[in-house]
């Protein structure tokens, strides 16, 4: 007994019948590509973080301070992997001001970003 009824491909105009809901093999790649393009265009700051100026500054900050500042304040020595804006760009923070930059480990950065996002709502 089949698990579910066959469904058509979700791509507009495609009549391929599939055993599982979704896109047929012919349209699967284009659907994922289009989703990725839309997602990258969603956040205006993504281009900034890919710029050469940011990558050079980020590398310099991590060379000068290779340890996570938040962990260091709690007595732990953890390597920093992220350069964070103390005042987020979305809240008016300066992009290239070193006083607005701090090295953080990934978990501390994620925790800080989650707090900021929750406070913005």
Biopython code that builds the backbone (N, CA, C, O; Angstrom):
import numpy as np
from Bio.PDB.StructureBuilder import StructureBuilder

atoms = [
    (1, "UNK", "N", (0.836, -1.172, 0.000)),
    (1, "UNK", "CA", (0.000, 0.000, 0.000)),
    (1, "UNK", "C", (0.888, 1.246, 0.000)),
    (1, "UNK", "O", (1.773, 1.353, 0.849)),
    (2, "UNK", "N", (0.683, 2.198, -0.929)),
    (2, "UNK", "CA", (1.543, 3.382, -0.990)),
    (2, "UNK", "C", (1.370, 4.260, 0.257)),
    (2, "UNK", "O", (0.306, 4.290, 0.875)),
    (3, "UNK", "N", (2.431, 4.960, 0.601)),
    (3, "UNK", "CA", (2.412, 5.811, 1.787)),
    (3, "UNK", "C", (1.578, 7.072, 1.560)),
    (3, "UNK", "O", (0.882, 7.530, 2.466)),
    (4, "UNK", "N", (1.650, 7.631, 0.350)),
    (4, "UNK", "CA", (0.874, 8.831, 0.051)),
    (4, "UNK", "C", (0.590, 8.874, -1.445)),
    (4, "UNK", "O", (1.222, 8.173, -2.236)),
    (5, "UNK", "N", (-0.349, 9.692, -1.805)),
    (5, "UNK", "CA", (-0.728, 9.820, -3.210)),
    (5, "UNK", "C", (0.367, 10.550, -3.973)),
    (5, "UNK", "O", (1.021, 11.427, -3.409)),
    (6, "UNK", "N", (0.584, 10.214, -5.238)),
    (6, "UNK", "CA", (1.559, 10.936, -6.037)),
    (6, "UNK", "C", (1.165, 12.411, -6.148)),
    (6, "UNK", "O", (-0.018, 12.743, -6.210)),
    (7, "UNK", "N", (2.165, 13.283, -6.171)),
    (7, "UNK", "CA", (1.917, 14.722, -6.262)),
    (7, "UNK", "C", (2.693, 15.300, -7.428)),
    (7, "UNK", "O", (3.734, 14.760, -7.802)),
    (8, "UNK", "N", (2.205, 16.391, -8.013)),
    (8, "UNK", "CA", (2.946, 17.013, -9.111)),
    (8, "UNK", "C", (4.140, 17.806, -8.586)),
    (8, "UNK", "O", (4.180, 18.199, -7.420)),
    (9, "UNK", "N", (5.095, 18.026, -9.455)),
    (9, "UNK", "CA", (6.263, 18.864, -9.145)),
    (9, "UNK", "C", (5.761, 20.257, -8.771)),
    (9, "UNK", "O", (4.800, 20.749, -9.362)),
    (10, "UNK", "N", (6.399, 20.888, -7.802)),
    (10, "UNK", "CA", (5.975, 22.211, -7.338)),
    (10, "UNK", "C", (6.409, 23.338, -8.266)),
    (10, "UNK", "O", (5.986, 24.481, -8.090)),
    (11, "UNK", "N", (7.240, 23.036, -9.242)),
    (11, "UNK", "CA", (7.682, 24.080, -10.175)),
    (11, "UNK", "C", (6.506, 24.483, -11.060)),
    (11, "UNK", "O", (5.844, 23.609, -11.622)),
    (12, "UNK", "N", (6.226, 25.777, -11.202)),
    (12, "UNK", "CA", (5.073, 26.216, -12.004)),
    (12, "UNK", "C", (5.127, 25.690, -13.443)),
    (12, "UNK", "O", (6.123, 25.880, -14.141)),
    (13, "UNK", "N", (4.059, 25.036, -13.874)),
    (13, "UNK", "CA", (3.955, 24.540, -15.241)),
    (13, "UNK", "C", (4.515, 23.157, -15.469)),
    (13, "UNK", "O", (4.337, 22.596, -16.551)),
    (14, "UNK", "N", (5.192, 22.584, -14.477)),
    (14, "UNK", "CA", (5.758, 21.246, -14.642)),
    (14, "UNK", "C", (4.700, 20.212, -14.265)),
    (14, "UNK", "O", (4.040, 20.331, -13.233)),
    (15, "UNK", "N", (4.552, 19.222, -15.093)),
    (15, "UNK", "CA", (3.548, 18.199, -14.839)),
    (15, "UNK", "C", (4.118, 16.883, -14.358)),
    (15, "UNK", "O", (3.402, 15.883, -14.323)),
    (16, "UNK", "N", (5.388, 16.853, -13.988)),
    (16, "UNK", "CA", (6.000, 15.606, -13.518)),
    (16, "UNK", "C", (5.307, 15.142, -12.247)),
    (16, "UNK", "O", (5.000, 15.948, -11.369)),
    (17, "UNK", "N", (5.061, 13.834, -12.152)),
    (17, "UNK", "CA", (4.403, 13.257, -10.986)),
    (17, "UNK", "C", (5.473, 12.605, -10.114)),
    (17, "UNK", "O", (6.303, 11.833, -10.595)),
    (18, "UNK", "N", (5.436, 12.930, -8.831)),
    (18, "UNK", "CA", (6.459, 12.456, -7.894)),
    (18, "UNK", "C", (5.829, 11.607, -6.791)),
    (18, "UNK", "O", (4.666, 11.792, -6.432)),
    (19, "UNK", "N", (6.605, 10.694, -6.273)),
    (19, "UNK", "CA", (6.133, 9.876, -5.152)),
    (19, "UNK", "C", (6.132, 10.694, -3.859)),
    (19, "UNK", "O", (5.279, 10.484, -2.996)),
    (20, "UNK", "N", (7.089, 11.632, -3.718)),
    (20, "UNK", "CA", (7.183, 12.487, -2.535)),
    (20, "UNK", "C", (6.998, 13.935, -2.958)),
    (20, "UNK", "O", (7.471, 14.319, -4.028)),
    (21, "UNK", "N", (6.329, 14.747, -2.158)),
    (21, "UNK", "CA", (6.133, 16.151, -2.517)),
    (21, "UNK", "C", (7.463, 16.884, -2.662)),
    (21, "UNK", "O", (8.428, 16.581, -1.960)),
    (22, "UNK", "N", (7.506, 17.832, -3.561)),
    (22, "UNK", "CA", (8.712, 18.616, -3.768)),
    (22, "UNK", "C", (8.903, 18.932, -5.234)),
    (22, "UNK", "O", (7.936, 19.065, -5.984)),
    (23, "UNK", "N", (10.158, 19.051, -5.639)),
    (23, "UNK", "CA", (10.512, 19.365, -7.016)),
    (23, "UNK", "C", (11.069, 18.123, -7.702)),
    (23, "UNK", "O", (11.706, 17.279, -7.071)),
    (24, "UNK", "N", (10.819, 18.028, -8.997)),
    (24, "UNK", "CA", (11.380, 16.936, -9.782)),
    (24, "UNK", "C", (12.889, 17.175, -9.925)),
    (24, "UNK", "O", (13.349, 18.293, -9.696)),
    (25, "UNK", "N", (13.663, 16.157, -10.295)),
    (25, "UNK", "CA", (15.114, 16.332, -10.427)),
    (25, "UNK", "C", (15.508, 17.462, -11.389)),
    (25, "UNK", "O", (16.531, 18.119, -11.195)),
    (26, "UNK", "N", (14.705, 17.678, -12.409)),
    (26, "UNK", "CA", (15.020, 18.727, -13.386)),
    (26, "UNK", "C", (14.917, 20.124, -12.765)),
    (26, "UNK", "O", (15.681, 21.016, -13.137)),
    (27, "UNK", "N", (13.994, 20.328, -11.832)),
    (27, "UNK", "CA", (13.765, 21.656, -11.270)),
    (27, "UNK", "C", (14.326, 21.838, -9.854)),
    (27, "UNK", "O", (14.314, 22.951, -9.330)),
    (28, "UNK", "N", (14.806, 20.784, -9.243)),
    (28, "UNK", "CA", (15.304, 20.855, -7.873)),
    (28, "UNK", "C", (16.472, 21.836, -7.751)),
    (28, "UNK", "O", (16.494, 22.659, -6.835)),
    (29, "UNK", "N", (17.437, 21.754, -8.662)),
    (29, "UNK", "CA", (18.613, 22.626, -8.573)),
    (29, "UNK", "C", (18.228, 24.088, -8.756)),
    (29, "UNK", "O", (18.724, 24.952, -8.033)),
    (30, "UNK", "N", (17.352, 24.374, -9.712)),
    (30, "UNK", "CA", (16.990, 25.775, -9.943)),
    (30, "UNK", "C", (16.186, 26.330, -8.766)),
    (30, "UNK", "O", (16.322, 27.508, -8.435)),
    (31, "UNK", "N", (15.362, 25.515, -8.138)),
    (31, "UNK", "CA", (14.601, 25.986, -6.982)),
    (31, "UNK", "C", (15.541, 26.322, -5.831)),
    (31, "UNK", "O", (15.356, 27.342, -5.167)),
    (32, "UNK", "N", (16.545, 25.486, -5.581)),
    (32, "UNK", "CA", (17.515, 25.761, -4.522)),
    (32, "UNK", "C", (18.357, 26.984, -4.867)),
    (32, "UNK", "O", (18.654, 27.792, -3.987)),
    (33, "UNK", "N", (18.743, 27.132, -6.118)),
    (33, "UNK", "CA", (19.534, 28.283, -6.543)),
    (33, "UNK", "C", (18.748, 29.571, -6.336)),
    (33, "UNK", "O", (19.278, 30.552, -5.814)),
    (34, "UNK", "N", (17.475, 29.565, -6.749)),
    (34, "UNK", "CA", (16.644, 30.762, -6.599)),
    (34, "UNK", "C", (16.427, 31.100, -5.130)),
    (34, "UNK", "O", (16.421, 32.274, -4.759)),
    (35, "UNK", "N", (16.248, 30.083, -4.289)),
    (35, "UNK", "CA", (16.081, 30.330, -2.855)),
    (35, "UNK", "C", (17.350, 30.967, -2.286)),
    (35, "UNK", "O", (17.276, 31.923, -1.515)),
    (36, "UNK", "N", (18.514, 30.434, -2.669)),
    (36, "UNK", "CA", (19.778, 30.986, -2.190)),
    (36, "UNK", "C", (19.974, 32.424, -2.626)),
    (36, "UNK", "O", (20.445, 33.246, -1.840)),
    (37, "UNK", "N", (19.626, 32.742, -3.847)),
    (37, "UNK", "CA", (19.745, 34.114, -4.332)),
    (37, "UNK", "C", (18.832, 35.047, -3.562)),
    (37, "UNK", "O", (19.236, 36.150, -3.194)),
    (38, "UNK", "N", (17.613, 34.619, -3.318)),
    (38, "UNK", "CA", (16.671, 35.450, -2.568)),
    (38, "UNK", "C", (17.161, 35.650, -1.140)),
    (38, "UNK", "O", (17.041, 36.748, -0.598)),
    (39, "UNK", "N", (17.702, 34.625, -0.531)),
    (39, "UNK", "CA", (18.188, 34.711, 0.846)),
    (39, "UNK", "C", (19.373, 35.654, 0.952)),
    (39, "UNK", "O", (19.446, 36.459, 1.880)),
    (40, "UNK", "N", (20.307, 35.561, 0.005)),
    (40, "UNK", "CA", (21.464, 36.448, 0.032)),
    (40, "UNK", "C", (21.063, 37.902, -0.160)),
    (40, "UNK", "O", (21.708, 38.802, 0.378)),
    (41, "UNK", "N", (20.004, 38.136, -0.923)),
    (41, "UNK", "CA", (19.551, 39.499, -1.137)),
    (41, "UNK", "C", (18.739, 40.045, 0.016)),
    (41, "UNK", "O", (18.451, 41.241, 0.050)),
    (42, "UNK", "N", (18.361, 39.202, 0.962)),
    (42, "UNK", "CA", (17.519, 39.607, 2.081)),
    (42, "UNK", "C", (18.258, 40.533, 3.031)),
    (42, "UNK", "O", (17.704, 41.549, 3.449)),
    (43, "UNK", "N", (19.482, 40.210, 3.377)),
    (43, "UNK", "CA", (20.251, 40.985, 4.338)),
    (43, "UNK", "C", (21.227, 41.887, 3.602)),
    (43, "UNK", "O", (22.132, 41.400, 2.925)),
    (44, "UNK", "N", (21.056, 43.175, 3.725)),
    (44, "UNK", "CA", (21.893, 44.141, 3.005)),
    (44, "UNK", "C", (23.342, 44.119, 3.487)),
    (44, "UNK", "O", (24.233, 44.571, 2.767)),
    (45, "UNK", "N", (23.595, 43.605, 4.685)),
    (45, "UNK", "CA", (24.950, 43.621, 5.235)),
    (45, "UNK", "C", (25.818, 42.472, 4.747)),
    (45, "UNK", "O", (27.026, 42.480, 4.985)),
    (46, "UNK", "N", (25.245, 41.492, 4.077)),
    (46, "UNK", "CA", (26.024, 40.334, 3.640)),
    (46, "UNK", "C", (27.163, 40.768, 2.719)),
    (46, "UNK", "O", (28.282, 40.272, 2.849)),
    (47, "UNK", "N", (26.897, 41.672, 1.806)),
    (47, "UNK", "CA", (27.939, 42.157, 0.896)),
    (47, "UNK", "C", (29.078, 42.832, 1.631)),
    (47, "UNK", "O", (30.236, 42.696, 1.238)),
    (48, "UNK", "N", (28.765, 43.560, 2.693)),
    (48, "UNK", "CA", (29.788, 44.235, 3.484)),
    (48, "UNK", "C", (30.756, 43.227, 4.092)),
    (48, "UNK", "O", (31.969, 43.436, 4.061)),
    (49, "UNK", "N", (30.233, 42.140, 4.641)),
    (49, "UNK", "CA", (31.085, 41.159, 5.292)),
    (49, "UNK", "C", (31.927, 40.360, 4.299)),
    (49, "UNK", "O", (32.845, 39.650, 4.710)),
    (50, "UNK", "N", (31.638, 40.459, 3.010)),
    (50, "UNK", "CA", (32.452, 39.801, 1.994)),
    (50, "UNK", "C", (33.466, 40.758, 1.364)),
    (50, "UNK", "O", (34.271, 40.337, 0.533)),
    (51, "UNK", "N", (33.439, 42.032, 1.746)),
    (51, "UNK", "CA", (34.323, 43.022, 1.132)),
    (51, "UNK", "C", (35.776, 42.820, 1.583)),
    (51, "UNK", "O", (36.040, 42.292, 2.663)),
    (52, "UNK", "N", (36.689, 43.244, 0.743)),
    (52, "UNK", "CA", (38.113, 43.110, 1.044)),
    (52, "UNK", "C", (38.488, 43.943, 2.268)),
    (52, "UNK", "O", (39.262, 43.494, 3.114)),
    (53, "UNK", "N", (37.937, 45.164, 2.364)),
    (53, "UNK", "CA", (38.256, 46.036, 3.496)),
    (53, "UNK", "C", (37.885, 45.379, 4.823)),
    (53, "UNK", "O", (38.651, 45.444, 5.784)),
    (54, "UNK", "N", (36.704, 44.742, 4.879)),
    (54, "UNK", "CA", (36.281, 44.080, 6.110)),
    (54, "UNK", "C", (37.172, 42.887, 6.424)),
    (54, "UNK", "O", (37.557, 42.689, 7.576)),
    (55, "UNK", "N", (37.504, 42.087, 5.411)),
    (55, "UNK", "CA", (38.325, 40.900, 5.660)),
    (55, "UNK", "C", (39.701, 41.279, 6.178)),
    (55, "UNK", "O", (40.242, 40.598, 7.049)),
    (56, "UNK", "N", (40.279, 42.367, 5.652)),
    (56, "UNK", "CA", (41.597, 42.823, 6.110)),
    (56, "UNK", "C", (41.506, 43.308, 7.559)),
    (56, "UNK", "O", (42.344, 42.952, 8.388)),
    (57, "UNK", "N", (40.494, 44.115, 7.861)),
    (57, "UNK", "CA", (40.316, 44.621, 9.224)),
    (57, "UNK", "C", (40.041, 43.485, 10.203)),
    (57, "UNK", "O", (40.587, 43.472, 11.306)),
    (58, "UNK", "N", (39.204, 42.537, 9.810)),
    (58, "UNK", "CA", (38.884, 41.390, 10.658)),
    (58, "UNK", "C", (40.147, 40.609, 11.008)),
    (58, "UNK", "O", (40.368, 40.255, 12.166)),
    (59, "UNK", "N", (40.969, 40.345, 9.999)),
    (59, "UNK", "CA", (42.214, 39.606, 10.235)),
    (59, "UNK", "C", (43.137, 40.378, 11.185)),
    (59, "UNK", "O", (43.777, 39.781, 12.050)),
    (60, "UNK", "N", (43.206, 41.695, 11.025)),
    (60, "UNK", "CA", (44.058, 42.512, 11.899)),
    (60, "UNK", "C", (43.559, 42.471, 13.340)),
    (60, "UNK", "O", (44.361, 42.356, 14.266)),
    (61, "UNK", "N", (42.252, 42.564, 13.540)),
    (61, "UNK", "CA", (41.690, 42.523, 14.893)),
    (61, "UNK", "C", (41.976, 41.172, 15.540)),
    (61, "UNK", "O", (42.353, 41.116, 16.711)),
    (62, "UNK", "N", (41.803, 40.093, 14.798)),
    (62, "UNK", "CA", (42.068, 38.762, 15.364)),
    (62, "UNK", "C", (43.551, 38.534, 15.633)),
    (62, "UNK", "O", (43.897, 37.793, 16.553)),
    (63, "UNK", "N", (44.442, 39.158, 14.847)),
    (63, "UNK", "CA", (45.881, 39.065, 15.118)),
    (63, "UNK", "C", (46.230, 39.796, 16.410)),
    (63, "UNK", "O", (47.016, 39.301, 17.218)),
    (64, "UNK", "N", (45.645, 40.971, 16.600)),
    (64, "UNK", "CA", (45.936, 41.774, 17.794)),
    (64, "UNK", "C", (45.350, 41.157, 19.059)),
    (64, "UNK", "O", (45.986, 41.176, 20.112)),
    (65, "UNK", "N", (44.141, 40.609, 18.958)),
    (65, "UNK", "CA", (43.457, 40.024, 20.117)),
    (65, "UNK", "C", (42.889, 38.664, 19.732)),
    (65, "UNK", "O", (41.732, 38.575, 19.321)),
    (66, "UNK", "N", (43.680, 37.609, 19.858)),
    (66, "UNK", "CA", (43.220, 36.290, 19.404)),
    (66, "UNK", "C", (42.278, 35.565, 20.363)),
    (66, "UNK", "O", (41.792, 34.481, 20.039)),
    (67, "UNK", "N", (42.011, 36.141, 21.540)),
    (67, "UNK", "CA", (41.145, 35.471, 22.515)),
    (67, "UNK", "C", (39.786, 36.157, 22.616)),
    (67, "UNK", "O", (39.666, 37.368, 22.429)),
    (68, "UNK", "N", (38.776, 35.361, 22.913)),
    (68, "UNK", "CA", (37.415, 35.867, 23.089)),
    (68, "UNK", "C", (37.365, 36.756, 24.332)),
    (68, "UNK", "O", (37.745, 36.329, 25.423)),
    (69, "UNK", "N", (36.892, 37.995, 24.161)),
    (69, "UNK", "CA", (36.833, 38.924, 25.298)),
    (69, "UNK", "C", (35.798, 38.507, 26.337)),
    (69, "UNK", "O", (36.040, 38.651, 27.535)),
    (70, "UNK", "N", (34.668, 38.002, 25.907)),
    (70, "UNK", "CA", (33.624, 37.588, 26.849)),
    (70, "UNK", "C", (34.100, 36.405, 27.698)),
    (70, "UNK", "O", (33.866, 36.376, 28.906)),
    (71, "UNK", "N", (34.755, 35.446, 27.080)),
    (71, "UNK", "CA", (35.281, 34.301, 27.837)),
    (71, "UNK", "C", (36.415, 34.741, 28.763)),
    (71, "UNK", "O", (36.534, 34.251, 29.886)),
    (72, "UNK", "N", (37.242, 35.664, 28.286)),
    (72, "UNK", "CA", (38.356, 36.159, 29.101)),
    (72, "UNK", "C", (37.826, 36.828, 30.370)),
    (72, "UNK", "O", (38.429, 36.696, 31.435)),
    (73, "UNK", "N", (36.693, 37.550, 30.265)),
    (73, "UNK", "CA", (36.078, 38.192, 31.427)),
    (73, "UNK", "C", (35.607, 37.170, 32.462)),
    (73, "UNK", "O", (35.497, 37.492, 33.645)),
    (74, "UNK", "N", (35.330, 35.941, 32.024)),
    (74, "UNK", "CA", (34.891, 34.871, 32.926)),
    (74, "UNK", "C", (36.040, 33.928, 33.296)),
    (74, "UNK", "O", (35.805, 32.862, 33.866)),
    (75, "UNK", "N", (37.270, 34.311, 32.978)),
    (75, "UNK", "CA", (38.433, 33.520, 33.367)),
    (75, "UNK", "C", (38.748, 32.342, 32.466)),
    (75, "UNK", "O", (39.533, 31.471, 32.841)),
    (76, "UNK", "N", (38.147, 32.298, 31.279)),
    (76, "UNK", "CA", (38.416, 31.206, 30.347)),
    (76, "UNK", "C", (39.267, 31.718, 29.192)),
    (76, "UNK", "O", (39.132, 32.870, 28.779)),
    (77, "UNK", "N", (40.136, 30.869, 28.674)),
    (77, "UNK", "CA", (40.945, 31.219, 27.509)),
    (77, "UNK", "C", (40.421, 30.441, 26.306)),
    (77, "UNK", "O", (40.678, 29.246, 26.162)),
    (78, "UNK", "N", (39.683, 31.140, 25.445)),
    (78, "UNK", "CA", (39.073, 30.528, 24.264)),
    (78, "UNK", "C", (39.457, 31.366, 23.055)),
    (78, "UNK", "O", (39.391, 32.595, 23.092)),
    (79, "UNK", "N", (39.856, 30.698, 21.995)),
    (79, "UNK", "CA", (40.244, 31.406, 20.776)),
    (79, "UNK", "C", (39.031, 32.094, 20.154)),
    (79, "UNK", "O", (37.942, 31.523, 20.089)),
    (80, "UNK", "N", (39.236, 33.319, 19.702)),
    (80, "UNK", "CA", (38.173, 34.078, 19.030)),
    (80, "UNK", "C", (38.119, 33.648, 17.572)),
    (80, "UNK", "O", (39.154, 33.409, 16.950)),
    (81, "UNK", "N", (36.930, 33.554, 17.038)),
    (81, "UNK", "CA", (36.762, 33.203, 15.628)),
    (81, "UNK", "C", (35.924, 34.219, 14.882)),
    (81, "UNK", "O", (35.801, 34.155, 13.659)),
    (82, "UNK", "N", (35.340, 35.171, 15.627)),
    (82, "UNK", "CA", (34.423, 36.148, 15.052)),
    (82, "UNK", "C", (34.833, 37.530, 15.535)),
    (82, "UNK", "O", (35.202, 37.700, 16.697)),
    (83, "UNK", "N", (34.770, 38.515, 14.651)),
    (83, "UNK", "CA", (34.940, 39.909, 15.055)),
    (83, "UNK", "C", (33.546, 40.520, 15.054)),
    (83, "UNK", "O", (32.883, 40.596, 14.020)),
    (84, "UNK", "N", (33.118, 40.953, 16.234)),
    (84, "UNK", "CA", (31.748, 41.424, 16.447)),
    (84, "UNK", "C", (31.724, 42.940, 16.567)),
    (84, "UNK", "O", (32.654, 43.551, 17.094)),
    (85, "UNK", "N", (30.640, 43.539, 16.069)),
    (85, "UNK", "CA", (30.404, 44.961, 16.280)),
    (85, "UNK", "C", (29.732, 45.116, 17.640)),
    (85, "UNK", "O", (28.668, 44.544, 17.874)),
    (86, "UNK", "N", (30.344, 45.885, 18.538)),
    (86, "UNK", "CA", (29.801, 46.098, 19.876)),
    (86, "UNK", "C", (28.406, 46.706, 19.752)),
    (86, "UNK", "O", (27.449, 46.207, 20.344)),
    (87, "UNK", "N", (28.300, 47.781, 18.981)),
    (87, "UNK", "CA", (26.995, 48.357, 18.634)),
    (87, "UNK", "C", (26.683, 47.846, 17.234)),
    (87, "UNK", "O", (27.384, 48.201, 16.286)),
    (88, "UNK", "N", (25.654, 47.024, 17.080)),
    (88, "UNK", "CA", (25.364, 46.417, 15.775)),
    (88, "UNK", "C", (25.144, 47.455, 14.680)),
    (88, "UNK", "O", (24.683, 48.567, 14.941)),
    (89, "UNK", "N", (25.480, 47.076, 13.466)),
    (89, "UNK", "CA", (25.297, 47.974, 12.329)),
    (89, "UNK", "C", (23.838, 48.378, 12.185)),
    (89, "UNK", "O", (23.544, 49.520, 11.830)),
    (90, "UNK", "N", (22.921, 47.455, 12.455)),
    (90, "UNK", "CA", (21.493, 47.746, 12.336)),
    (90, "UNK", "C", (21.023, 48.747, 13.378)),
    (90, "UNK", "O", (19.954, 49.341, 13.236)),
    (91, "UNK", "N", (21.817, 48.934, 14.425)),
    (91, "UNK", "CA", (21.483, 49.912, 15.462)),
    (91, "UNK", "C", (22.340, 51.167, 15.347)),
    (91, "UNK", "O", (22.382, 51.977, 16.273)),
    (92, "UNK", "N", (23.019, 51.333, 14.225)),
    (92, "UNK", "CA", (23.792, 52.545, 13.977)),
    (92, "UNK", "C", (25.264, 52.469, 14.339)),
    (92, "UNK", "O", (25.926, 53.504, 14.411)),
    (93, "UNK", "N", (25.794, 51.285, 14.568)),
    (93, "UNK", "CA", (27.207, 51.146, 14.890)),
    (93, "UNK", "C", (28.097, 51.439, 13.697)),
    (93, "UNK", "O", (27.696, 51.249, 12.549)),
    (94, "UNK", "N", (29.305, 51.901, 13.975)),
    (94, "UNK", "CA", (30.266, 52.225, 12.918)),
    (94, "UNK", "C", (30.865, 50.948, 12.343)),
    (94, "UNK", "O", (31.238, 50.045, 13.092)),
    (95, "UNK", "N", (30.959, 50.869, 11.038)),
    (95, "UNK", "CA", (31.451, 49.658, 10.373)),
    (95, "UNK", "C", (32.924, 49.381, 10.639)),
    (95, "UNK", "O", (33.291, 48.263, 11.001)),
    (96, "UNK", "N", (33.776, 50.401, 10.459)),
    (96, "UNK", "CA", (35.220, 50.185, 10.500)),
    (96, "UNK", "C", (35.898, 50.810, 11.717)),
    (96, "UNK", "O", (37.127, 50.881, 11.751)),
    (97, "UNK", "N", (35.152, 51.260, 12.704)),
    (97, "UNK", "CA", (35.724, 51.859, 13.905)),
    (97, "UNK", "C", (36.221, 50.745, 14.823)),
    (97, "UNK", "O", (35.431, 49.920, 15.284)),
    (98, "UNK", "N", (37.523, 50.718, 15.089)),
    (98, "UNK", "CA", (38.076, 49.636, 15.919)),
    (98, "UNK", "C", (37.532, 49.653, 17.337)),
    (98, "UNK", "O", (37.507, 48.620, 18.006)),
    (99, "UNK", "N", (37.095, 50.823, 17.802)),
    (99, "UNK", "CA", (36.504, 50.892, 19.136)),
    (99, "UNK", "C", (35.155, 50.180, 19.168)),
    (99, "UNK", "O", (34.664, 49.843, 20.246)),
    (100, "UNK", "N", (34.557, 49.948, 18.019)),
    (100, "UNK", "CA", (33.269, 49.269, 17.940)),
    (100, "UNK", "C", (33.431, 47.785, 17.597)),
    (100, "UNK", "O", (32.440, 47.111, 17.314)),
    (101, "UNK", "N", (34.649, 47.271, 17.616)),
    (101, "UNK", "CA", (34.902, 45.881, 17.257)),
    (101, "UNK", "C", (35.470, 45.113, 18.443)),
    (101, "UNK", "O", (36.268, 45.641, 19.216)),
    (102, "UNK", "N", (35.049, 43.864, 18.575)),
    (102, "UNK", "CA", (35.576, 43.004, 19.634)),
    (102, "UNK", "C", (35.680, 41.574, 19.133)),
    (102, "UNK", "O", (34.797, 41.109, 18.411)),
    (103, "UNK", "N", (36.739, 40.871, 19.501)),
    (103, "UNK", "CA", (36.860, 39.460, 19.122)),
    (103, "UNK", "C", (36.042, 38.588, 20.070)),
    (103, "UNK", "O", (36.115, 38.738, 21.290)),
    (104, "UNK", "N", (35.264, 37.678, 19.494)),
    (104, "UNK", "CA", (34.456, 36.750, 20.286)),
    (104, "UNK", "C", (34.568, 35.348, 19.708)),
    (104, "UNK", "O", (34.867, 35.174, 18.527)),
    (105, "UNK", "N", (34.323, 34.342, 20.558)),
    (105, "UNK", "CA", (34.201, 32.981, 20.048)),
    (105, "UNK", "C", (32.804, 32.857, 19.442)),
    (105, "UNK", "O", (31.956, 33.722, 19.658)),
    (106, "UNK", "N", (32.565, 31.803, 18.697)),
    (106, "UNK", "CA", (31.290, 31.641, 17.996)),
    (106, "UNK", "C", (30.121, 31.562, 18.980)),
    (106, "UNK", "O", (29.076, 32.168, 18.741)),
    (107, "UNK", "N", (30.281, 30.830, 20.076)),
    (107, "UNK", "CA", (29.151, 30.683, 21.008)),
    (107, "UNK", "C", (28.820, 32.008, 21.689)),
    (107, "UNK", "O", (27.643, 32.324, 21.865)),
    (108, "UNK", "N", (29.818, 32.784, 22.074)),
    (108, "UNK", "CA", (29.545, 34.086, 22.697)),
    (108, "UNK", "C", (28.908, 35.036, 21.688)),
    (108, "UNK", "O", (28.003, 35.794, 22.034)),
    (109, "UNK", "N", (29.375, 34.999, 20.449)),
    (109, "UNK", "CA", (28.796, 35.850, 19.409)),
    (109, "UNK", "C", (27.341, 35.484, 19.157)),
    (109, "UNK", "O", (26.493, 36.368, 19.044)),
    (110, "UNK", "N", (27.043, 34.194, 19.067)),
    (110, "UNK", "CA", (25.664, 33.755, 18.847)),
    (110, "UNK", "C", (24.754, 34.166, 20.012)),
    (110, "UNK", "O", (23.614, 34.580, 19.802)),
    (111, "UNK", "N", (25.264, 34.049, 21.222)),
    (111, "UNK", "CA", (24.486, 34.437, 22.399)),
    (111, "UNK", "C", (24.206, 35.938, 22.383)),
    (111, "UNK", "O", (23.077, 36.358, 22.640)),
    (112, "UNK", "N", (25.220, 36.748, 22.084)),
    (112, "UNK", "CA", (25.061, 38.206, 22.027)),
    (112, "UNK", "C", (24.090, 38.609, 20.923)),
    (112, "UNK", "O", (23.231, 39.467, 21.132)),
    (113, "UNK", "N", (24.223, 37.998, 19.759)),
    (113, "UNK", "CA", (23.347, 38.315, 18.634)),
    (113, "UNK", "C", (21.901, 37.941, 18.949)),
    (113, "UNK", "O", (20.982, 38.673, 18.581)),
    (114, "UNK", "N", (21.689, 36.821, 19.619)),
    (114, "UNK", "CA", (20.330, 36.405, 19.984)),
    (114, "UNK", "C", (19.708, 37.404, 20.960)),
    (114, "UNK", "O", (18.526, 37.725, 20.838)),
    (115, "UNK", "N", (20.483, 37.897, 21.925)),
    (115, "UNK", "CA", (19.967, 38.899, 22.856)),
    (115, "UNK", "C", (19.592, 40.191, 22.124)),
    (115, "UNK", "O", (18.547, 40.787, 22.386)),
    (116, "UNK", "N", (20.463, 40.613, 21.203)),
    (116, "UNK", "CA", (20.198, 41.842, 20.454)),
    (116, "UNK", "C", (18.964, 41.698, 19.559)),
    (116, "UNK", "O", (18.147, 42.614, 19.464)),
    (117, "UNK", "N", (18.841, 40.566, 18.919)),
    (117, "UNK", "CA", (17.695, 40.336, 18.034)),
    (117, "UNK", "C", (16.396, 40.286, 18.836)),
    (117, "UNK", "O", (15.381, 40.827, 18.398)),
    (118, "UNK", "N", (16.419, 39.647, 19.997)),
    (118, "UNK", "CA", (15.223, 39.570, 20.822)),
    (118, "UNK", "C", (14.833, 40.956, 21.335)),
    (118, "UNK", "O", (13.644, 41.253, 21.453)),
    (119, "UNK", "N", (15.804, 41.799, 21.637)),
    (119, "UNK", "CA", (15.516, 43.145, 22.131)),
    (119, "UNK", "C", (15.014, 44.070, 21.033)),
    (119, "UNK", "O", (14.373, 45.081, 21.321)),
    (120, "UNK", "N", (15.299, 43.738, 19.779)),
    (120, "UNK", "CA", (14.905, 44.571, 18.653)),
    (120, "UNK", "C", (13.437, 44.374, 18.293)),
    (120, "UNK", "O", (12.846, 45.248, 17.657)),
    (121, "UNK", "N", (12.848, 43.286, 18.668)),
    (121, "UNK", "CA", (11.462, 42.967, 18.279)),
    (121, "UNK", "C", (10.462, 43.798, 18.998)),
    (121, "UNK", "O", (9.260, 43.646, 18.778)),
]
sb = StructureBuilder()
sb.init_structure("model")
sb.init_model(0)
sb.init_chain("A")
sb.init_seg("    ")
for serial, (resi, resn, name, xyz) in enumerate(atoms, 1):
    if name == "N":
        sb.init_residue(resn, " ", resi, " ")
    sb.init_atom(name, np.array(xyz, "f"), 0.0, 1.0, " ", f" {name:<3s}", serial, name[0])
structure = sb.get_structure()
